[in-house]
């Protein structure tokens, strides 16, 4: 797929990604937007995303142009592109997507069946940013575009530690850093550094965590009151599920935090065996084999739902043992 071929003749282009945008979502949206503004200077390119974490605003070029209020004077975009998500998770931008004359969906979540007229979905890719790199013209990449894409690749691969990191991923990342941006500082700021409030919330989640399946699954939950009592908001829980799965002997982790309206956002991670995408799918969510999520509505009891997820993870771990008679 070559994105310029798909957008030929378009004068207005909208771009959006999933709710609570992470580095890959924001990086892919801005990387593509910066490219299109350069390659198609006569076109208007609007990006719609919910507010980002401060470190993403600082390190992803062009984020000052994001329309976080989801307002526009365009009734029908010539093309609307959804990145790092299916259309059902793009918040208020779904209206613009549904009205657009042409729709495009670029995603790396294996659970996404494709929700647009044109779909470029590759579950084996490390990130949406990697897929954006594949569809844009490389001779037009500059330092700003490269930096935006690099941020997303760093965050979605766990700083190139997760199993979604391939040889191709490393080749692309190596090419991007040749554009001269400060990649050591970016890695530190977007992946490792946390605010004091975020550190306190992480500490609370760790202190409340429970070990299941003989230490193979680590679980924690935080309600809204606990997060607010520490001066935090929903986006301050980023990274907690990854910290839980880093426990020695653990293969998977589950972290849930309560959002407005009484619903719970559940994040799941695994290291080697458990397919968390299949677990999340049973609860209406999805994602990658090693990183997925779902939402538990206020009509469902969160503890019961999590215990069911733990049970499903246990079944997979037991099956793995049975499939390896040498163990």
Secondary structure as UniProt FT lines:
FT   HELIX           3..6
FT   TURN            7..9
FT   STRAND          12..16
FT   HELIX           23..39
FT   TURN            41..42
FT   STRAND          44..48
FT   HELIX           54..59
FT   TURN            61..62
FT   HELIX           63..65
FT   TURN            68..69
FT   STRAND          79..83
FT   HELIX           87..89
FT   HELIX           91..93
FT   HELIX           94..99
FT   STRAND          103..107
FT   TURN            110..111
FT   STRAND          118..121
FT   TURN            123..124
FT   HELIX           128..135
FT   HELIX           138..140
FT   HELIX           143..156
FT   TURN            157..161
FT   TURN            163..164
FT   HELIX           167..176
FT   HELIX           177..179
FT   HELIX           183..187
FT   HELIX           188..192
FT   HELIX           196..208
FT   STRAND          210..212
FT   HELIX           213..215
FT   STRAND          217..222
FT   HELIX           224..229
FT   TURN            230..231
FT   HELIX           234..237
FT   TURN            238..239
FT   HELIX           240..245
FT   TURN            248..249
FT   STRAND          252..258
FT   HELIX           260..262
FT   STRAND          264..270
FT   HELIX           276..281
FT   TURN            282..284
FT   STRAND          286..287
FT   STRAND          291..296
FT   TURN            298..299
FT   HELIX           302..323
FT   TURN            325..326
//
